[in-house]
Amino acid sequence: MQVTGSIDASSTISVKQVEVATGKAVSSSFAQKSAVSSSFAQKSAVSGSFINNTASSSFVSAAAVSGSFVTASAFTGNMGDISGSSASTGSFGQLEVAGDVAIEGATANTLLDIDSDSVSHIVHVAGNGATQLSGSLKVTGSIGTSGNVTPSADNSIDLGAASYRWANVYTADLHLNNEGNPNTVDGTTGNWTVQEGEDYIYIVNNKSNKKFKLMLEEIE
């Protein structure tokens, strides 16, 4: 029997097979409550929603799903690119990506922002690439940098602590400047540079440009 219009029924209608012509969109919704044992191929856009609870094989779509897509189990295999925007009301237990991950900014000034219930901007990546970390950062390996490491404000951050000292400091010239924070001996400030010579250690007063050398006594 071939029906070209619509059927109104007051009881159940059992259909053994439904065929949809190639190129036709499923314009409302498609609900599959049992296993899709082989494959489902949709050659045009699914403009409503597709809900699959127990798909046992594969779902192939040649065009965009413009509504919502809900699955009760994991995605496996190559899904290609997923693009667009959406706000998730659920949660993912784990996300594994074999290739690259591209994150588009939530705003023009923010690429990534990770918050908790009590701490804002645990990780914040700005639009220009600047990264902010809130709290402590513990690194078990080595840290290498191709740029300068500077405090967030002048004369405000310590390097090490009384109970957490650096073992050795390897440096070239040493610059000492306590301007804005006078010493406790005579209340003055200074600006000095310590330089190394072949036989002496030299000290340059950067305020007066006077130069001195340390008198060293050799120990036998």
C-alpha positions in Angstrom: 0.0 0.0 0.0 1.3 3.5 -0.9 0.1 6.5 1.0 0.9 10.0 -0.4 -1.1 12.0 2.1 -1.7 11.7 5.9 -3.3 9.0 8.0 -5.4 9.7 11.1 -5.9 6.7 13.3 -7.5 6.1 16.7 -5.6 2.9 17.4 -2.1 1.5 16.8 -0.7 1.2 13.2 2.1 -1.3 12.7 4.5 -0.6 9.9 7.1 -3.2 8.9 9.3 -0.8 6.9 9.4 3.0 6.3 11.5 4.4 3.4 12.4 8.0 3.1 13.6 9.2 -0.3 17.2 10.3 -0.6 17.7 14.0 -0.2 14.6 14.6 2.0 15.1 16.2 5.4 13.6 14.8 8.6 12.0 18.1 9.4 10.6 17.4 12.9 12.2 14.8 15.2 13.5 11.2 14.9 13.4 9.1 18.1 15.0 5.6 18.2 14.3 3.8 21.4 16.0 0.5 20.6 19.3 -0.5 19.1 20.2 0.7 15.6 21.8 -2.6 14.6 23.3 -1.5 11.3 23.6 2.1 10.2 21.4 5.2 9.8 22.3 7.5 6.9 20.7 11.0 6.7 21.7 12.8 3.5 20.2 16.2 4.4 19.9 18.3 7.5 18.1 17.0 10.5 16.3 20.2 11.4 14.6 19.1 14.6 16.3 16.7 17.1 17.8 13.3 17.0 17.7 11.2 20.2 19.5 7.8 20.2 19.5 5.7 23.4 21.1 2.4 22.3 22.8 2.8 18.9 24.9 -0.3 18.4 26.5 0.5 15.1 26.9 3.8 13.4 25.2 7.1 12.7 26.2 8.9 9.5 25.1 12.4 8.7 26.1 14.2 5.5 24.8 17.6 6.6 24.5 19.6 9.8 22.3 18.8 12.7 20.6 22.1 13.3 18.7 21.1 16.4 20.0 19.1 19.4 21.8 15.8 19.5 21.6 13.7 22.7 23.4 10.4 23.2 23.3 8.0 26.2 26.7 6.5 25.6 30.2 7.5 24.5 31.3 8.8 21.1 34.1 6.8 19.5 36.0 7.1 16.3 36.7 10.1 14.1 34.0 12.8 14.5 35.7 15.4 12.4 35.1 19.1 13.3 32.4 20.2 15.7 31.7 23.9 15.4 29.1 26.3 16.5 28.1 27.6 20.0 26.1 26.1 22.8 25.8 26.3 26.6 25.9 22.9 28.2 23.5 22.1 31.0 25.1 18.8 31.8 28.6 17.6 32.5 31.3 15.4 30.9 33.1 12.9 33.1 36.1 12.9 30.8 37.1 14.4 27.5 39.9 12.8 25.5 41.1 14.4 22.2 43.7 12.8 20.0 44.3 15.9 17.8 44.3 19.6 18.4 41.8 21.5 20.6 40.7 24.9 19.5 39.0 27.1 22.0 37.3 30.3 20.8 37.0 33.1 23.3 33.9 33.5 25.4 34.4 37.3 24.9 36.8 39.4 22.9 39.1 39.6 25.9 38.9 36.0 27.1 39.9 32.8 25.4 39.6 30.5 28.4 38.3 31.0 32.0 38.3 28.3 34.6 36.5 29.1 37.9 35.5 27.2 41.0 32.7 27.8 43.5 35.1 29.8 45.7 37.9 31.1 43.4 37.6 33.1 40.3 40.0 32.9 37.4 41.9 29.8 38.6 43.1 29.8 35.0 42.4 32.8 32.8 43.8 33.2 29.3 43.2 36.6 27.8 42.6 37.4 24.2 46.3 38.6 23.8 47.6 35.2 25.2 48.4 36.6 28.7 47.7 33.9 31.3 46.7 34.4 34.9 46.9 31.7 37.6 45.2 32.3 40.9 46.7 30.4 43.9 50.0 28.5 44.1 51.7 26.8 41.2 53.9 23.7 42.0 56.2 22.4 39.4 58.0 19.1 39.9 60.2 19.4 36.8 62.3 22.3 35.4 61.0 25.7 34.2 62.6 27.3 31.2 61.8 30.7 29.9 62.8 32.7 26.9 61.7 36.0 28.5 62.0 37.9 31.7 60.4 36.8 35.0 59.2 39.9 36.9 57.0 40.5 39.9 53.5 42.0 39.5 54.5 45.2 41.5 57.8 46.9 42.3 59.6 45.9 45.6 56.7 43.7 46.7 57.5 40.0 46.0 60.2 37.9 47.7 62.3 35.3 45.9 62.3 32.4 48.4 61.5 32.6 52.1 63.2 32.3 55.4 62.2 28.6 55.6 62.4 28.0 51.8 65.8 29.2 50.7 67.4 28.8 47.3 70.5 26.6 47.5 72.7 28.6 45.2 72.2 31.7 43.0 74.0 31.8 39.7 74.1 35.3 38.2 76.3 37.6 36.1 76.5 41.1 37.4 74.5 41.8 40.5 72.3 44.9 40.7 71.4 46.3 44.2 68.9 49.0 44.6 66.8 49.8 47.7 65.5 53.2 46.6 62.1 53.8 48.1 63.0 51.4 51.0 65.8 53.0 53.1 68.2 50.8 55.0 68.0 50.4 58.8 71.6 51.6 59.5 71.7 55.3 58.4 68.3 55.5 56.7 69.7 56.2 53.2 69.2 54.4 49.9 71.7 53.2 47.3 72.0 52.0 43.8 75.0 49.7 43.2 76.2 47.2 40.6 78.6 44.4 41.5 80.9 43.4 38.6 83.6 40.7 38.3 87.1 41.3 37.2 90.0 38.9 36.6 91.7 39.8 39.9 89.1 42.0 41.7 85.5 42.4 42.4 84.3 45.9 41.4 81.4 47.9 42.8 79.9 50.8 40.8 77.9 53.5 42.5 75.2 54.2 40.0 74.2 57.5 41.6 77.7 59.1 41.6 79.3 56.8 39.0 82.2 56.2 41.3 83.9 52.9 41.0 85.5 50.8 43.8 87.2 47.5 44.1 87.1 45.1 47.0 90.5 44.5 48.8 90.8 40.7 48.8 93.2 38.8 51.0 94.4 35.5 49.7 94.2 32.6 52.1 97.0 30.1 51.9 
